Amino acid sequence: MAGRILLAAILGWVIGFERDLRGKHAGERTFALVALGAAAFTALGVERFPTSAEKVIAGIVTGVGFLGAGLILRGDGHVVVGLTTAASAWAAAAVGVLVGAGEYWLGIFSAVLIVLILESNSLPVMRRLDAARQRRSENEDADSNDSDDPDGPLTP
């Protein structure tokens, strides 16, 4: 059981490292603790209470959901920030549950996939796609502004 908890903490730390690298509020320690806690509760539930382990897992999902809600902030101009970090904490808990249940390879695969998803914006192809999407959005905004004025643009 201790090995499962250790592996989950390491995988959570890796996910948190990416968040910390991006300057987010929750980092290595937070994500390591989320994954560790999820693994510990799951391992205990699976080992000692196998007939009701699903209730333990459901409690983890709910509890981390509340933790995630605390990571979501409303910044200047009522812009919501922290959604990706909150979703990452929830996903780190899922990694902890997988490892705690003895699904080591699936937990490792999930952690790698989480980091890849978080880092996908750093890939050159994704940057080009985001730039193209941004240009298209700006063009649509400009077109809608032109059509709002029934008299057309003002001329000097």
N, C-alpha and C positions, 0 to 999 in steps of 0.2 A: 504494500500500500504506500509506503514511503517513497518508493521509486516512481510511482504514478504521480504523486504530489510534486515531487522534484521536477519531473519532466514537464508537467503542466505549468509550473512556475517559470521554467526556462522558456517555454514556448510563449507564455504571456509576456515575459520580459522582452522577447524579440519583437513582438507586436508593439509593445509600449515604446521600444527603442525607435521604431519608425515614427510614432506619434511625437515623441520628444524631439526627434531630428527635425520635424516640421514645425516645432515651436508650439505644440498644443499643450493645453493645461494638464491633461493626464498623460503620464509617461510610463517609464519602465516599471517603477514600483507599483503604481496603480494597477496596471495590466497584469503584472506578475501575481499580485495579491488576488485579483479577480479570478484568474485561472487557477491559482492554488486553492482558493476557497471552494470553487466549483468542483475541483477534482477531489478535495478532501471530503466534502459532503456526499458526492456521488460514490466514491469508493466505500465510504462508511455505509451508505444506503444499500449498495449492491452486495457488500460482504455480510453485513449484519441484519439487514431488513430486505431481503430480495423480493418478498411479495409486495412491498410497497415502495420500491425504489423509484418508481415513476412519480410518486408524490414528492419525493426529495428533489428530483430533477425539475418538476413543475415549480417548486418553491424557489429554486435557483433562478429559473427564467424570470419569475415575477420579481424577485429581489434585485436582480441585476437591471431589470427594466426600470425600477425606481432609482437605482444608482445612476443609470444613463440619463434619466430625466434631470438629475442634478448637474449633469455635464453640459446640458443644453442651456445656452445663455442668450439673452436678447441684448444685442449691442446697440451702437448708435444708429439712429434712423430705424429702429425696430427691426433690424436685420437679425435673423436667428443664426447663431453660430454654435458649433459643437455637435451637430447631427452626426457627422462621420465619426467623431471620437466616441460618441455614445453608442453608435452602431458597432464600432470596433470593440468596445467593452463588452457588449452583448455577445459578439462573435468570439471574443476571448473566453468568455464563460462557457460557450459551446465547446471550445477546444478543451477546457478543463473538464467538462462533463464527459466528453469522448475519452480522454485519457484516464479519467477516474473510473470509467466503466471498463477499462482494459482495451479500448480500441486505439492502441498507440499509433499505428500507421495512419489511421484516419484522422487522428488528432494532429499529427505532424503535417499531413497533407493539407488539412484545413488551415493550419497556421501559415503555411507557405502561401496558400491561396489568398488568405487575408492580406498578407504583406504585399503580394503581387497586385491585388486590387487597390490597396492604398497607394502603391507606387506607380500605378498605371498612368497617372497624369504626367509623370516624369519621362515616359517613353516618347521619343521623337514623333512617332506616328500619331500618338494621342494628342500631342501638342498641335500638330498640323490639323487634325480633325477638330479640336477645340477652337483653333483660330478660324477655320472655315465656318464653323457653326456661329461664332461670334460675329463674323462679317455678315453672314446671312441674317442674323437677328437684327443687326444695326441697319441693314438695307430694308428689312421689313418695317422697322420702326420709322425710318425716314419716309418710306412709301405711305405709311398710315398717317403721318403728320401732314403730308402733302394733300391727302384726300380729305382731311378734316376741315379745310378752309374752302367753302363753296365758291369764293371769289378768286381763288388761286393765290399765288404768292404776290406779296406787295412789291411794286417796282417803284424806283425813285422818279 
